[in-house]
Amino acid sequence: MKSKDIGKRFEDKAVNLLIDKGYQILDRNFHSRYGEIDIVAKDKDTVVFVEVRYRKKQQFGTAQESISFKKMEKIYKTALSYLSQKGLGNTGVRFDVVAFNGEEVEHIQNAFEVV
């Protein structure tokens, strides 16, 4: 299975997990000149930008540990672009991670903040 297909499979699983938790999915694979956000969702009054990560094995760290500061900055800049394009400037925002380590899944709310 190609890595792109694996990524889509786990993004689909993450979407289902979020829907089961009552989130509304607003967008998937949103692109800007800064990068991409896997999932944009709404949790009550908060817009949630979700990074999905998968690691088959943890010999080089967990899925959530694979998100570099540079990646967080790209997500943040892309989130600002999304909010601007959609006219959502006065909305609460959160950055979550759905991490798949093998078949284990963890949804980490407020996984990071970029200052």
N, C-alpha and C positions, 0 to 999 in steps of 0.2 A: 504494500500500500504506500502511495506517495505521501510525502510529508504534508502537502497541501490538503490531501484527502483526510489524513489523520487530524489535522487542525480543524477542518470543518466538522468532523465527527464529534470532537470534544467541544467545539463551540455550540453545536446543536444540543449536546448534553447540558452545557451550562445554561443555555436558553431555557430548556425544560426545567432545570432546577430553579431558576429565577421565577419562572411563571408559577411553579408550584408554591413558591414563597409569596406570591401575590404581586410580583413586579409586573409592570407593563413594559413590553419591549418597544422601544421607539425606533431604533435603527440597529443595523448590523454592518460591520466592516465599513465604518465611516472613514473616508479618506480626506485629508487636507494636504497642503504642501509640506506639513510638518511630520506627518505619519498617518497611522491608522489606529482606530479604536475598534476593538472586537465587537463589543455590545454597548449600546446606549439604552438605558432602561429608566423607568420612573418608579421610585419607591415612595409612595404617598406624595409629598410635595417636593421630593428631592430627585434631581437628575443624577443618575449613577452611571459613571463611566467604568466599564468592566473589562479588565484584561484577563484573558483565558490562557492558562499555561498548562502544559502537559509534559511530564517526564516519565518515561517507561521505567527507568532505573534511577536511583538516587546517588550513584557513586560520585557524581559531580555536583551534588546539592539537590535540594528540593525544587519543585516547580516554582514556588513563590520566591525562592532565593535567586532564581535566574533573571529576575527583573532588575536591570541595572538602573542607576540614577539617570543615565542618559535616556533610557527608555521611558522613565517616569516623566522626564522633561518633555519628551515628544508627545506623550499622552496628554499632559497638561496643556501644551500649546494647541494640540488638536482639539481638546475639549473647549478651549476658549474660542476657537474657530467655529465649532459646532454651535455653541451658545449664541455667538454673534449671528450666524446664518439663520438660526431658528428663532431669533428674537427672545431669547430666554435669559437675558442678562441679570434679572433680579431673582433668579431661582437658586435654591440651595443646591449644592453640588457635593458629590462624594466620589471617591475612587476606590473601587473594590477589585479584588482578584478572586477568580475561581480557579483553584489549583487542583490538578489531577496528578497525583503521585501513584503511578500504576493505576489501579482501579479505585483507589481511595480519592474522595473528593472533599475539598474544604473551601467554603465560601468565607472569604475574609473581608468584612466590612471595614471601611476606612483603612485600607491596606497601606496607603501612603498619602502624604501631603507634599506638595511642591511649594517651596517658599522662594 
